[in-house]
Amino acid sequence: MSDGSIVLAGGGTGGHISPGIAIAERLAEIAPQFDRVFACSTRAVDARMLEHVGADYVPIQAEGLSPQPLKLMRFVRAFVAGRAAARDLLAERGARVVIALGGYVTGPVVMAAHSMRVPVLLVNLDATPGKANRLVARRAVRVLSACATPSMPRFAERIVGMPVRRVALASMSRDECIAKLGLERGFRTLLVTGASQGATSLNDLIQLLLLRERPLFGEWQVLHLVGNADRAPIERAYREAGVRAKVIAFLHEMGLAWGAADLALSRAGANSVAEAMLNAVPTVFAPYPYHADQHQKWNARPYHDEGVAVLCDDLIDSEKNASTLGAALVALMGDHARREAMRGALVARAREDAALEIAKIALEIAR
């Protein structure tokens, strides 16, 4: 018989959902008496990821806050509807604690929890806390952060590390990962990923490098996760260049990809950075260029400063990127000794299970 539920609130991107899944996994192991339910956004990526792992979830309507009159009206309508739906969810499931993970949906869920005296545990996932998290922090009984927050050094009581799903950690040898993915043995593997939404600028850059740096790819194969982009022109670019490649939209078992990779080109979302570093994959990080606060830079900056990763701006235009971001990637593809040194330093780093730590704290609150 259930002792009530622990609600994980957040969504809108894989960067919010994946850490929640990691925490829910650990909760299932240490506290099976509590049900686990996600209060997620209405975006398709949330449903796709949660359905894949068989999670219990309820989409909650929410919009971002904007000073523009029409958008402000949509925000207010969505907030009122979302808060009402969240109250129903918390009451029906006997919520004992809400774990807030960020994103627009956390606002109405946390306000509903606050009005019902359901305690809130905030887990901040980015180096720069967003508006929603800054609001939630005022109503949370405890505030944790996956990473340091340089712009707000006292934002969280503790830095716990990024919660990472077990499926995102390599659980078998490199050769086994390569075989499972249908890649070829005997070649180095470059992983290209723009996370759950894909990255058009990274896709464009790779296609340009295939034209200009073809000889360099001779000893490499590419596992390219294209996200929402059309796979056909990217597959054609690899085929015309004569480069071995497997192009897919999305991979749930990211541990296989990281386990197969000798090098990666990736966005710098906090979740992507944590997965790359925990799997000891030397990575060129290209932060999402359209964020006003450029918070993805801060996620990867500490590892760049340590010399275990490379951080390079995404200039959006493929020609401009070729001389900066592309040059950084090409340099690492050709420098085997440097890559091995980076991997060795990452392997030597202490690895803590942040998801388990957060699950234990949530359980303390729930009890």
C-alpha positions as CSV (number, residue, x, y, z in Angstrom):
1,M,0.0,0.0,0.0
2,S,1.3,3.5,-0.9
3,D,2.3,6.0,1.8
4,G,1.5,8.8,-0.6
5,S,3.5,10.3,-3.4
6,I,6.6,12.3,-4.2
7,V,5.9,14.7,-7.0
8,L,8.7,15.7,-9.4
9,A,7.8,19.1,-11.1
10,G,9.6,20.3,-14.1
11,G,10.0,19.9,-17.8
12,G,10.1,21.5,-21.3
13,T,13.5,20.0,-22.2
14,G,15.3,16.8,-21.7
15,G,17.6,18.8,-19.4
16,H,14.8,19.0,-16.9
17,I,13.3,15.6,-17.4
18,S,16.4,13.5,-17.3
19,P,17.6,14.6,-13.9
20,G,14.0,14.0,-12.6
21,I,14.1,10.4,-14.0
22,A,17.4,9.9,-12.3
23,I,16.0,11.0,-8.9
24,A,12.9,8.9,-9.4
25,E,15.0,5.8,-10.1
26,R,16.8,6.2,-6.8
27,L,13.6,6.9,-5.0
28,A,12.2,3.6,-6.3
29,E,15.2,1.8,-4.9
30,I,15.2,3.4,-1.4
31,A,11.6,4.3,-0.8
32,P,9.3,2.0,-2.8
33,Q,6.4,2.7,-0.4
34,F,6.1,6.2,-2.0
35,D,4.6,6.6,-5.5
36,R,6.5,8.8,-7.9
37,V,4.6,11.1,-10.3
38,F,5.9,13.8,-12.6
39,A,4.1,17.1,-13.0
40,C,5.6,17.9,-16.4
41,S,5.0,20.5,-19.2
42,T,2.7,19.9,-22.2
43,R,5.6,19.7,-24.6
44,A,6.0,16.5,-26.6
45,V,9.6,15.9,-25.4
46,D,8.4,15.4,-21.9
47,A,5.8,12.7,-22.8
48,R,8.2,11.0,-25.1
49,M,10.9,10.6,-22.5
50,L,8.6,9.7,-19.6
51,E,6.6,7.2,-21.6
52,H,9.8,5.5,-22.6
53,V,10.7,4.8,-19.0
54,G,7.2,3.9,-18.0
55,A,6.9,6.9,-15.6
56,D,3.6,8.1,-14.2
57,Y,3.1,11.7,-15.3
58,V,0.5,14.5,-15.6
59,P,1.0,17.4,-18.0
60,I,0.4,20.8,-16.4
61,Q,-0.4,23.9,-18.5
62,A,2.2,26.7,-18.1
63,E,3.6,29.6,-20.1
64,G,6.7,31.8,-19.6
65,L,6.2,35.3,-18.1
66,S,6.5,38.1,-20.5
67,P,5.7,41.9,-20.3
68,Q,4.0,41.8,-23.8
69,P,0.3,42.2,-23.2
70,L,-0.9,39.1,-25.2
71,K,1.8,36.9,-23.8
72,L,1.1,38.2,-20.3
73,M,-2.6,37.3,-20.7
74,R,-1.6,33.8,-21.9
75,F,0.7,33.4,-18.9
76,V,-2.0,34.4,-16.4
77,R,-4.6,32.1,-18.0
78,A,-2.1,29.2,-18.1
79,F,-0.9,29.9,-14.5
80,V,-4.4,29.8,-13.1
81,A,-5.3,26.7,-15.0
82,G,-2.0,25.0,-14.1
83,R,-2.3,25.8,-10.4
84,A,-5.8,24.4,-10.3
85,A,-4.6,21.2,-12.1
86,A,-1.6,20.9,-9.8
87,R,-3.8,21.2,-6.7
88,D,-6.0,18.4,-7.9
89,L,-2.9,16.3,-8.6
90,L,-1.3,16.9,-5.2
91,A,-4.6,16.1,-3.4
92,E,-5.5,13.0,-5.4
93,R,-2.0,11.5,-5.1
94,G,-1.5,12.4,-1.4
95,A,1.7,14.4,-2.2
96,R,4.2,14.4,0.7
97,V,6.8,16.6,-1.0
98,V,7.4,18.3,-4.3
99,I,10.8,18.2,-5.9
100,A,11.0,21.3,-8.2
101,L,13.4,20.8,-11.1
102,G,12.9,24.1,-13.0
103,G,11.1,25.3,-16.1
104,Y,7.8,27.2,-16.4
105,V,5.7,24.3,-15.0
106,T,7.3,24.6,-11.6
107,G,5.6,27.9,-10.9
108,P,2.0,26.8,-10.8
109,V,2.9,23.5,-9.1
110,V,4.9,25.1,-6.4
111,M,2.3,27.7,-5.7
112,A,-0.3,25.0,-5.4
113,A,2.0,23.1,-3.0
114,H,2.6,26.2,-1.0
115,S,-1.1,26.8,-0.6
116,M,-1.7,23.2,0.5
117,R,1.4,23.2,2.9
118,V,3.1,20.5,0.9
119,P,6.9,21.0,1.4
120,V,9.0,21.9,-1.6
121,L,12.6,20.8,-2.3
122,L,14.2,22.9,-5.1
123,V,16.9,21.3,-7.1
124,N,18.5,24.0,-9.3
125,L,20.1,22.5,-12.4
126,D,21.9,25.4,-14.1
127,A,24.8,27.7,-13.1
128,T,22.5,30.7,-13.5
129,P,19.2,30.1,-11.6
130,G,16.3,31.0,-13.9
131,K,13.4,33.2,-13.0
132,A,11.2,30.3,-12.0
133,N,13.9,28.9,-9.7
134,R,14.4,32.2,-8.1
135,L,10.7,32.4,-7.3
136,V,10.5,28.8,-6.1
137,A,13.5,29.3,-3.8
138,R,11.5,31.7,-1.6
139,R,8.9,29.0,-1.0
140,A,11.2,25.9,-0.7
141,V,12.1,24.3,2.6
142,R,15.5,23.3,1.2
143,V,17.4,24.5,-1.9
144,L,20.1,22.3,-3.5
145,S,22.0,23.0,-6.7
146,A,23.6,20.6,-9.2
147,C,26.4,23.1,-9.8
148,A,28.0,26.2,-8.5
149,T,26.0,29.5,-9.1
150,P,28.7,32.1,-9.5
151,S,26.2,35.0,-10.1
152,M,24.3,34.0,-6.9
153,P,26.9,32.2,-4.7
154,R,24.5,31.9,-1.7
155,F,21.5,30.7,-3.8
156,A,21.7,27.0,-2.6
157,E,22.6,25.5,0.8
158,R,24.6,22.7,-0.9
159,I,26.2,21.8,-4.3
160,V,25.3,18.1,-4.8
161,G,26.2,17.5,-8.5
162,M,24.0,16.7,-11.4
163,P,21.5,13.8,-11.1
164,V,22.3,11.4,-14.0
165,R,20.1,8.5,-15.2
166,R,21.6,5.1,-14.9
167,V,20.9,4.6,-18.6
168,A,23.1,7.6,-19.4
169,L,26.1,5.9,-17.8
170,A,28.1,3.4,-19.8
171,S,27.5,0.0,-18.2
172,M,29.5,-2.1,-20.6
173,S,32.8,-2.0,-22.5
174,R,33.5,0.3,-25.4
175,D,33.4,-2.7,-27.9
176,E,30.1,-3.8,-26.5
177,C,28.6,-0.3,-26.8
178,I,29.9,-0.1,-30.4
179,A,28.3,-3.4,-31.3
180,K,25.0,-2.5,-29.6
181,L,24.8,0.7,-31.7
182,G,25.7,-1.1,-34.9
183,L,29.0,0.9,-35.3
184,E,32.2,-0.6,-36.7
185,R,35.2,-1.7,-34.6
186,G,38.7,-0.5,-35.5
187,F,37.7,3.2,-35.8
188,R,37.6,6.1,-33.3
189,T,34.1,7.3,-32.7
190,L,33.0,11.0,-32.7
191,L,29.7,11.6,-31.0
192,V,27.8,14.7,-32.1
193,T,24.8,15.7,-30.0
194,G,22.6,18.8,-29.6
195,A,20.8,17.1,-26.7
196,S,17.0,16.4,-26.8
197,Q,16.2,19.4,-29.1
198,G,19.1,18.9,-31.5
199,A,21.3,21.7,-32.7
200,T,21.1,23.1,-36.2
201,S,24.3,25.0,-36.1
202,L,26.3,22.0,-35.0
203,N,24.7,19.9,-37.8
204,D,25.6,22.6,-40.3
205,L,29.2,22.8,-39.0
206,I,29.8,19.1,-39.3
207,Q,28.5,19.1,-42.9
208,L,31.0,21.9,-43.7
209,L,33.9,20.0,-42.0
210,L,33.1,16.9,-44.0
211,L,33.9,19.0,-47.1
212,R,37.0,20.7,-45.8
213,E,38.6,18.1,-43.5
214,R,37.7,14.9,-45.3
215,P,41.2,13.2,-44.7
216,L,40.9,13.7,-41.0
217,F,37.8,11.6,-40.8
218,G,39.5,8.6,-42.4
219,E,40.2,6.9,-39.0
220,W,36.9,8.1,-37.5
221,Q,33.3,7.2,-37.6
222,V,30.5,9.5,-36.4
223,L,27.5,8.8,-34.2
224,H,25.3,11.9,-35.0
225,L,22.2,12.6,-33.0
226,V,20.4,15.2,-35.1
227,G,17.4,16.0,-32.8
228,N,14.5,17.6,-34.7
229,A,16.5,18.2,-37.9
230,D,15.8,16.4,-41.2
231,R,18.1,13.4,-41.2
232,A,18.2,13.0,-45.0
233,P,20.6,15.9,-45.9
234,I,22.9,15.1,-43.1
235,E,23.0,11.4,-44.0
236,R,23.7,12.4,-47.6
237,A,26.6,14.6,-46.6
238,Y,28.3,11.7,-44.8
239,R,27.6,9.4,-47.7
240,E,29.0,11.8,-50.3
241,A,32.1,12.5,-48.2
242,G,32.6,8.7,-47.8
243,V,32.6,9.0,-44.0
244,R,31.3,6.2,-41.8
245,A,28.3,7.5,-39.8
246,K,25.2,6.5,-38.0
247,V,22.6,9.3,-38.0
248,I,19.6,9.1,-35.6
249,A,17.2,11.6,-34.2
250,F,17.4,10.7,-30.5
251,L,18.9,8.0,-28.3
252,H,17.3,7.2,-24.9
253,E,20.2,4.9,-23.9
254,M,22.8,7.6,-23.9
255,G,25.2,5.5,-21.9
256,L,25.8,3.5,-25.1
257,A,26.7,6.6,-27.0
258,W,29.1,7.9,-24.3
259,G,30.5,4.5,-23.8
260,A,31.3,4.2,-27.6
261,A,32.7,7.8,-27.9
262,D,36.4,8.8,-28.0
263,L,35.4,12.4,-28.5
264,A,32.2,14.4,-28.5
265,L,30.9,17.7,-29.8
266,S,27.9,18.7,-27.6
267,R,25.7,21.5,-26.4
268,A,26.6,22.6,-22.8
269,G,23.3,22.0,-21.0
270,A,24.0,21.0,-17.4
271,N,22.8,17.5,-18.1
272,S,24.9,17.0,-21.2
273,V,28.0,18.3,-19.4
274,A,27.4,16.0,-16.4
275,E,26.9,12.9,-18.7
276,A,30.0,13.6,-20.7
277,M,32.2,14.2,-17.7
278,L,30.9,11.2,-15.7
279,N,31.5,9.0,-18.7
280,A,35.0,10.4,-19.1
281,V,34.6,11.6,-22.7
282,P,36.7,14.5,-23.8
283,T,34.2,17.0,-25.2
284,V,34.1,20.2,-27.2
285,F,31.2,22.1,-25.6
286,A,29.2,24.6,-27.7
287,P,26.8,26.5,-25.4
288,Y,23.3,27.3,-26.8
289,P,23.9,30.7,-28.3
290,Y,20.4,32.2,-27.9
291,H,20.1,32.4,-24.1
292,A,20.3,36.0,-23.0
293,D,22.3,35.1,-19.9
294,Q,24.5,32.5,-21.7
295,H,24.1,30.2,-18.7
296,Q,25.3,27.1,-20.6
297,K,28.8,28.6,-20.6
298,W,29.0,28.4,-16.9
299,N,28.0,24.7,-16.9
300,A,31.1,23.8,-18.9
301,R,33.5,26.5,-17.7
302,P,35.0,24.7,-14.7
303,Y,35.9,21.7,-16.9
304,H,37.4,23.9,-19.6
305,D,39.5,25.6,-16.9
306,E,40.7,22.2,-15.6
307,G,41.7,21.2,-19.1
308,V,39.4,18.2,-19.3
309,A,37.1,19.7,-21.8
310,V,37.0,22.5,-24.4
311,L,34.5,25.4,-24.3
312,C,33.9,27.3,-27.5
313,D,31.2,29.8,-28.5
314,D,28.7,28.8,-31.1
315,L,28.7,31.7,-33.6
316,I,25.7,30.1,-35.4
317,D,27.0,30.7,-38.9
318,S,28.9,27.6,-40.1
319,E,31.6,29.6,-41.9
320,K,32.4,31.5,-38.7
321,N,32.2,28.4,-36.6
322,A,34.6,26.5,-38.8
323,S,37.5,28.8,-37.8
324,T,36.7,28.6,-34.0
325,L,34.5,25.8,-32.9
326,G,35.4,23.6,-35.9
327,A,39.1,24.3,-35.4
328,A,38.9,23.2,-31.8
329,L,37.2,19.9,-32.8
330,V,39.6,19.3,-35.6
331,A,42.6,19.8,-33.3
332,L,41.3,17.3,-30.8
333,M,40.5,14.7,-33.5
334,G,44.1,14.9,-34.6
335,D,45.8,15.0,-31.1
336,H,45.5,11.5,-29.7
337,A,47.8,12.1,-26.8
338,R,45.8,15.2,-25.6
339,R,42.6,13.3,-25.8
340,E,44.0,10.4,-23.7
341,A,45.3,12.8,-21.1
342,M,41.9,14.4,-20.8
343,R,40.2,11.1,-20.5
344,G,42.7,10.0,-17.8
345,A,42.1,13.1,-15.8
346,L,38.3,12.5,-16.0
347,V,38.6,8.9,-15.0
348,A,40.6,10.0,-11.9
349,R,37.9,12.4,-10.7
350,A,35.7,11.4,-7.8
351,R,32.2,10.3,-8.8
352,E,29.3,10.9,-6.5
353,D,25.7,9.8,-7.0
354,A,23.9,13.1,-6.8
355,A,20.6,11.5,-7.7
356,L,20.8,9.2,-4.6
357,E,21.8,12.1,-2.4
358,I,18.8,14.2,-3.5
359,A,16.4,11.2,-3.2
360,K,17.6,10.7,0.4
361,I,16.9,14.4,1.3
362,A,13.5,14.2,-0.4
363,L,12.7,11.1,1.6
364,E,13.7,12.9,4.9
365,I,11.3,15.7,4.0
366,A,8.5,13.3,3.0
367,R,8.7,11.4,6.3
